[in-house]
Amino acid sequence: MTPHNHAKPGDYAEAVLLPGDPLRAKWIAETFFDDAKLVNSVRNCLGYTGTWKGKPVSVQASGMGQPSLAIYVHELINVYGAKTLIRVGTCGGLNAKVKVRDLILAQGASTDSSIVKGRFGAFNFAPIADFGLLRSAAEKAEAAGMRYHAGNMLSSDIFYHANGMAGYDALPEHGVLGVEMEAAALYTLAARFGVKALTICTMTDCLITKDEIDAEQRQTSLRDMVELALDVAVEV
Ligand code: HPA
């Protein structure tokens, strides 16, 4: 038990999916898991454990942003023994080659967050995905005929930049594919505690072309992404 999580040790599986939204965690558990059991509801930041294709798996909402995710992930690793953490989320697009609905597998995560920057002094640490999870997700996406891109994600602490796209400076020019708000902290914690992590995002709104996903596409895409993430999560 922690101030943010009332689950008991043993209540989570070693593989945990991390959507930002608590209601998406509920939807994932109810739609995909067999024998789903609610294990956490503190602050309505819902967590569930069940099975997927007979293998134990959990889902825990991370909330929005790196400070919130870092609390849940720190505790999942250090109190509950999580070993494989896969964020499933949405992101904005920063590159016109990434189309709405495409998946971005965040191979690396650049960030403006002091959560990451504050720890490395003069150095710019490069938060990266676990290679095995990344390779598995890419192979499975390819086999399923899903459109995906593996590359650099921006994990920003700011959703509403005062100066719009200029807030992202040179990042798109250096191949950064999309922007979300959690991956860099996830990868940094995973590196610190020696566990595996990956972020998979559906691109829902392109900041360059202004294309946006519609409600029906959103649901189908989320379904495909979650099934992919579950297959990767239970494999290890
Ligand atoms: N910025 C940050 N996070 C996001 C965005 C965005 O434009 N779209 C979806 N998640």
Boltz pocket constraint, residues with backbone or C-beta under 6 A from the ligand:
constraints:
  - pocket:
      binder: B
      contacts: [[A, 90], [A, 91], [A, 92], [A, 93], [A, 156], [A, 158], [A, 159], [A, 179], [A, 180], [A, 181], [A, 204], [A, 205], [A, 207]]
      max_distance: 6.0
